[in-house]
Amino acid sequence: MRILHVEDDVLNAELFRAVLEPEGHTVALETSGAAGRARALAEPFDLIALDIRLPDLRGDAVCRQLRAAGLLTPIVAVTASAMPDQLAAMRDAGFDDLLTKPLEPATLRALIRRFDKASTTQ
């Protein structure tokens, strides 16, 4: 899969790559909401993982903008905030799923498998 990861935390970005690239996935990184939005609209991805608390533009705002632009690519929220009201707000923003921090490699792999069309057709 080709995955866009929009994350400003270096350790989380490194973990994403360390877990997914050895399994054959390509992980492209952007560190701001605006750059992530632009790249998501300019290039094809199989999955987008958006941190919610980005320095310039929140991930939920990016998700809303991508959905408003007609982007159908699955988008996953990555957040440390997983209270019921926050989960409902993320669904309302257009996210397809949620990863909570701290990221666990097994959880990340399982989420990727759910969205990986290649693994469901084998």
Secondary structure, 3 states (H helix, E strand, C coil): CEEEEECCCHHHHHHHHHHHHHHCCEEEEECCHHHHHHHHHHCCCCEEEEECCCCCCCHHHHHHHHHHCCCCCCEEEEECCCCHHHHHHHHHHCCCEEEECCCCHHHHHHHHHHHCHHHHCC
